[in-house]
Amino acid sequence: MTESAPDAPYLGDLLADAPSNWGKWGPDDEVGALNYLGTEEVVAAARLVTSGKTFTLQRLIGDPKGDPVWPGRTPAERTQVLDEGDWDEGGKGPAYPGGLHYADDKIDAYLQGSTQYDALGHVWYGGQIWNGYDARTTIGGLDKASVEPIAQRGVVGRGVLLDMARFRGKKTLEAAETFTHEDLLACAEAQGVSIQKRDILIIRTNFIQLFFDLGEKFYEGFCEPGLVYSPELVQWFADMEIPNLVTDTIANEVTFDPNNGVALVLHNALMRNLGVTLTEIADLEKLADDCAEDGQYAFLYVAAPLKVAKGSGSPVNPVVIK
């Protein structure tokens, strides 16, 4: 994995004048910009359902072809605990009245090792996480801004697919390829859809296809494509009151900013400062094909991360309904 530039600026200096939503929903808020998704937004999104077509966006856990994860994390390991073999091999399986047999298994996995939601307290700088909570509240688990409050409320709203790969005429975007909010607007216009206030933005790069094509070479000089920081982009997210950014990449944004060398600037500018919830490693292929076919790029989006106490993230299987 490529290291950020040694002379990269400190995030606190780079984002010193960036907009912040700290305190906007009170001193105890832990879900941030998801507060923008109220009952009106839910009802309006539900009106988009016309055909009843559904698409699930989670990537398979335990894919025989491998599970793409952030460098340094390991893929989920599923262990079979009980199966018919336990009754074949001398009665190791438990005996139940009536002769019941069953299968049981477990997984050992990073909570962010699959399609997942980040908790707002997942990243920080300057000793403070979302809403100004002390970063020491993360020790031993997130006492503040964990994924649990997000999971308790759920996420429902108008989702808009922005198919950047198709827009740029590529099978996949390239490593370190960047785009801006202006590119998102141009993509939306080309697709015949508008980006509205409080939309859930869903961005397709198809970059993870290279993981399945290249294997471990995928991680050499690792730098994903994605949105690139600018003050204008961050202000646009603030003005548009974007609650949730969903992408098919592992980290939502270009890994290392080509303009300043800083790693994951937008995780801080958007999530830490504005409370925008980030969703990563979504499987958008079937949805994208269908949108290209029927021309409907706006739809009802529903997601419910697992309710993990003190978790910094959670697996999720979002559902799109058209």
C-alpha positions in Angstrom: 0.0 0.0 0.0 1.4 3.4 -1.0 2.2 5.7 1.8 1.0 9.3 1.9 3.5 12.0 1.1 5.8 12.8 4.1 5.2 16.5 3.7 1.4 16.1 3.5 -0.4 18.8 5.5 -2.1 18.0 8.8 -5.8 17.4 8.4 -6.6 20.0 11.1 -4.8 22.7 8.9 -6.2 21.4 5.6 -9.8 21.5 6.9 -9.5 24.4 9.2 -12.1 26.4 7.4 -14.3 23.5 6.3 -18.0 23.5 7.1 -19.1 21.5 10.2 -22.5 20.2 11.4 -21.3 19.7 15.0 -24.1 20.7 17.3 -26.6 21.1 14.6 -28.8 18.3 16.0 -27.8 18.8 19.6 -24.8 17.9 21.7 -25.8 14.2 22.0 -26.3 13.4 18.3 -24.7 10.2 17.0 -26.3 9.8 13.5 -25.4 13.2 11.9 -26.7 13.9 8.4 -29.1 11.0 8.5 -31.2 13.4 10.5 -32.0 14.9 7.1 -34.0 11.8 6.2 -37.3 12.5 7.9 -40.8 11.2 7.2 -41.3 13.5 4.2 -38.2 12.1 2.5 -39.3 8.5 3.2 -42.7 9.1 1.7 -41.3 10.9 -1.3 -38.9 8.1 -2.0 -41.6 5.5 -1.7 -43.5 7.2 -4.5 -40.7 6.2 -6.8 -41.6 2.6 -6.6 -43.5 1.6 -9.8 -42.3 -1.8 -11.0 -41.5 -3.5 -7.7 -38.1 -4.6 -8.9 -35.7 -5.1 -6.1 -31.9 -5.2 -6.0 -29.7 -6.2 -3.0 -26.3 -4.5 -2.9 -24.2 -6.6 -0.5 -21.3 -8.5 -1.8 -21.1 -12.2 -1.0 -19.2 -12.9 2.3 -16.9 -15.9 1.7 -16.9 -15.5 -2.1 -14.9 -18.5 -3.6 -13.1 -15.9 -5.7 -12.1 -13.9 -2.6 -13.4 -11.0 -0.5 -12.0 -7.5 -1.3 -11.0 -5.8 2.0 -9.0 -2.8 3.1 -5.2 -3.6 3.1 -4.3 -5.1 6.5 -7.7 -6.6 7.1 -8.3 -10.2 6.5 -11.4 -11.7 4.7 -14.1 -13.4 6.8 -13.5 -17.0 7.7 -16.5 -19.2 8.0 -16.1 -22.3 10.2 -18.5 -25.3 10.1 -19.4 -26.3 13.6 -21.9 -29.0 13.1 -23.1 -31.0 10.0 -24.3 -34.5 9.1 -20.7 -35.7 9.5 -20.9 -35.2 13.3 -23.7 -37.8 13.4 -21.8 -40.1 11.0 -18.7 -40.1 13.1 -19.8 -41.9 16.2 -22.4 -39.8 17.7 -20.6 -36.4 18.2 -23.7 -34.5 17.3 -26.2 -33.7 20.1 -29.1 -36.1 20.5 -32.6 -34.5 20.3 -35.9 -36.3 20.8 -37.2 -37.3 17.4 -33.8 -37.6 15.8 -33.3 -33.9 14.8 -30.0 -33.2 13.1 -28.8 -29.7 12.1 -26.0 -27.6 10.6 -24.3 -24.8 12.5 -21.5 -22.5 11.6 -19.8 -19.2 12.6 -17.7 -16.5 11.0 -14.6 -14.6 12.2 -14.7 -11.3 10.4 -13.9 -7.6 10.4 -17.2 -5.7 10.9 -16.0 -3.6 7.9 -14.8 -6.7 5.9 -17.9 -6.8 3.6 -20.4 -4.3 2.3 -20.8 -2.1 5.3 -21.7 1.1 7.1 -19.1 3.1 8.9 -19.9 4.5 12.3 -19.5 8.3 12.5 -16.8 7.7 15.1 -14.8 5.5 12.8 -12.1 8.1 11.8 -10.9 11.4 13.3 -8.1 13.8 13.8 -7.2 16.3 16.4 -8.5 14.1 19.3 -12.2 14.6 18.4 -14.6 12.4 16.5 -18.0 13.4 15.1 -19.9 16.1 17.0 -16.9 17.0 19.0 -16.8 13.8 21.2 -13.4 13.1 22.7 -11.5 10.5 20.7 -10.7 8.6 23.9 -14.4 7.5 23.9 -13.3 5.0 21.2 -10.9 3.1 23.6 -12.2 -0.4 24.0 -15.1 0.3 21.7 -17.0 3.3 20.6 -19.0 4.8 23.5 -20.1 7.6 21.2 -21.0 7.7 17.5 -20.9 3.9 17.1 -22.8 2.1 14.4 -25.5 1.2 16.8 -27.5 4.4 16.6 -27.4 4.2 12.8 -28.6 0.7 13.0 -31.4 1.6 15.5 -32.9 4.2 13.1 -32.2 2.5 9.7 -31.6 4.4 6.5 -34.5 5.1 4.1 -34.6 7.7 1.3 -34.3 8.6 -2.3 -31.2 7.0 -3.8 -29.6 8.1 -7.0 -27.2 5.9 -9.0 -24.3 7.8 -10.6 -22.6 5.4 -12.9 -19.2 7.0 -13.4 -17.8 4.0 -15.2 -20.4 4.1 -17.9 -20.3 7.9 -18.0 -16.6 7.8 -18.8 -17.0 4.9 -21.2 -15.0 2.4 -19.2 -15.5 -1.1 -17.9 -13.8 0.1 -14.7 -12.3 3.3 -13.5 -8.5 3.2 -13.1 -6.5 3.2 -10.0 -6.2 6.7 -8.5 -8.7 8.1 -11.1 -10.6 11.1 -9.5 -13.8 12.9 -10.1 -15.5 15.9 -8.5 -19.0 16.9 -7.5 -19.2 18.7 -10.9 -18.5 15.3 -12.5 -21.3 13.8 -10.5 -23.7 16.5 -11.8 -22.5 16.0 -15.4 -23.1 12.2 -15.0 -26.6 12.8 -13.6 -27.4 15.1 -16.5 -26.2 12.5 -19.0 -28.4 9.9 -17.3 -31.4 12.1 -17.4 -31.8 12.3 -13.6 -31.4 15.2 -11.2 -29.5 15.2 -7.9 -31.9 16.6 -5.3 -31.3 17.8 -1.7 -31.1 15.0 0.8 -30.4 12.3 -1.8 -28.5 9.2 -1.0 -25.7 9.2 -3.6 -24.7 5.8 -4.9 -21.5 5.9 -7.1 -20.4 3.0 -9.4 -16.8 2.7 -10.5 -16.7 -1.1 -10.9 -13.1 -0.9 -9.6 -13.4 -4.0 -7.4 -13.8 -6.0 -10.6 -10.0 -5.6 -10.9 -9.7 -7.5 -7.6 -11.3 -10.5 -9.2 -9.3 -10.1 -12.4 -5.9 -9.5 -10.8 -6.0 -11.3 -7.4 -3.4 -10.1 -5.0 -1.8 -7.8 -7.6 -4.9 -5.6 -7.0 -3.2 -4.3 -3.8 0.1 -3.4 -5.4 0.4 0.4 -5.1 -3.1 0.4 -3.8 -4.9 3.7 -4.6 -8.6 3.4 -5.4 -10.4 5.8 -7.7 -13.0 8.1 -6.2 -14.1 11.6 -5.2 -11.3 14.0 -4.6 -11.3 16.7 -1.9 -11.8 20.3 -2.7 -13.4 23.0 -0.5 -16.1 23.4 -3.1 -16.9 19.7 -3.1 -17.3 19.7 0.7 -19.4 22.8 0.6 -21.6 21.2 -2.0 -22.2 18.2 0.2 -23.1 20.6 3.0 -25.4 22.7 0.9 -27.1 19.6 -0.6 -27.6 18.1 2.8 -26.3 14.7 1.6 -27.0 12.1 4.3 -25.3 9.0 2.9 -22.6 8.3 0.3 -22.6 4.8 -1.0 -19.8 3.4 -3.3 -18.6 0.1 -4.7 -15.1 0.9 -3.6 -13.4 -0.1 -0.3 -13.0 3.5 1.0 -15.5 5.8 -0.8 -12.9 8.2 -2.1 -9.5 8.3 -3.8 -7.2 6.7 -1.3 -4.4 9.3 -1.4 -5.3 12.8 -2.5 -3.1 13.6 -5.6 -3.1 17.3 -4.7 -1.8 17.1 -1.2 -0.8 13.5 -0.4 -3.2 13.2 2.5 -5.0 9.8 3.0 -8.8 9.7 3.2 -9.5 13.4 3.4 -13.2 13.1 2.7 -13.7 10.5 5.5 -12.9 13.5 7.7 -14.3 16.4 5.8 -17.6 14.6 5.2 -18.0 12.0 7.9 -16.2 13.5 10.9 -17.2 17.1 10.2 -20.5 17.0 8.4 -21.9 13.7 9.7 -22.3 12.1 6.3 -22.6 8.3 6.7 -20.3 6.3 4.4 -21.2 2.9 2.9 -18.6 0.9 1.1 -18.0 -2.2 -1.0 -21.5 -2.2 -2.5 -22.3 -4.5 -5.4 -23.9 -2.2 -8.0 -23.6 -4.3 -11.1 -27.1 -5.7 -11.5 -28.6 -2.4 -10.5 -26.4 -0.5 -12.9 -27.3 -2.8 -15.8 -31.0 -2.4 -15.0 -30.8 1.4 -14.7 -29.0 1.5 -18.1 -31.8 -0.5 -19.6 -34.9 1.2 -18.1 -33.4 4.7 -17.6 -34.6 4.9 -14.0 -31.7 6.1 -11.9 -33.6 7.3 -8.8 -35.4 4.9 -6.5 -36.2 3.9 -3.0 -33.1 2.9 -1.0 -33.4 1.0 2.3 -30.6 -0.2 4.6 -30.3 -1.6 8.1 -26.8 -2.2 9.4 -26.5 -4.8 12.2 -27.1 -3.5 15.7 -23.5 -3.9 17.1 -22.9 -2.3 20.5 -19.9 0.0 20.4 -19.1 -1.1 16.8 -17.0 1.1 14.4 -19.0 -0.4 11.5 -21.4 -3.2 10.5 -22.1 -5.4 7.6 -25.2 -4.5 5.6 -27.3 -5.7 2.7 -29.0 -2.6 1.3 -32.1 -3.0 -0.8 -33.1 -0.8 -3.8 -36.7 -0.9 -4.9 -37.7 0.6 -8.3 
